[in-house]
Amino acid sequence: MDEVAHRNLVKTRERWLHPAPGATTTVGLFDENFPPHEQLPRTFEIHFRLVEEEWAPRVAMW
């Protein structure tokens, strides 16, 4: 899974992003000028679970 995620990031950066050498992003964070208590977390964890519905399967995230 790590290799798939890495290749996807490389592909995305090659197609749409052109950061300066050593840069981690091409745009600033939209909330970087807000106080820390009003900023979104910079890292977080998401859990995925397959939910079998009668009409179609779906993925729940929490």
N, C-alpha and C positions, 0 to 999 in steps of 0.2 A: 504494500500500500504506500509506503514512503516513496518508493521509486516512481510510482504512478503519479503521486502528488507532485513530486519534484519535476517530472517531465511536463506536467500540465502547467506548472508555474513558469518554466522556461519557455514553453510555447506561447503562453499568454504575454509574457514580457516581450518576446520577439515580435509579436504581432501588433501590440497596442502601446507598450510602454517603452520609452527610450530614456531611462534615467542616466544621470551623469555617473561616471565611474565612481564606485564606492557608495553611491546613494542607495538608500533603501526604499525610497518612494519618489514619484515624480511630482506629487502635489502635497501640500501641507495637510495636516489633519484639520478637519472642519471645526473642531472644538478646541484647538490648541490655545486659543486666546481666552478661553473661559477658565474660571477657577477650577482647581482639581475636583471639587465635589460636584461640579456640573459637567464633567467630561465622561465620555464612555470609557469603560475599561480598555486598556491596550491589549490585554490578553484575556481569554476566557475559554471555558470548556463547554462543548456541546455534546450531548448524548443523542444518538440516533436509534430509533426502534422501528422495525417494520410492523405495521398494523394491518392485519387482514380485514378488509371491509367486505361486505357482501357484494358490492358493486365494483370495487377495485381496491387493490392494495395501496397503501400510502405510507409515508415515512413521518413519524412524529419526532420532533426535536425538543429537548428541554435541557 
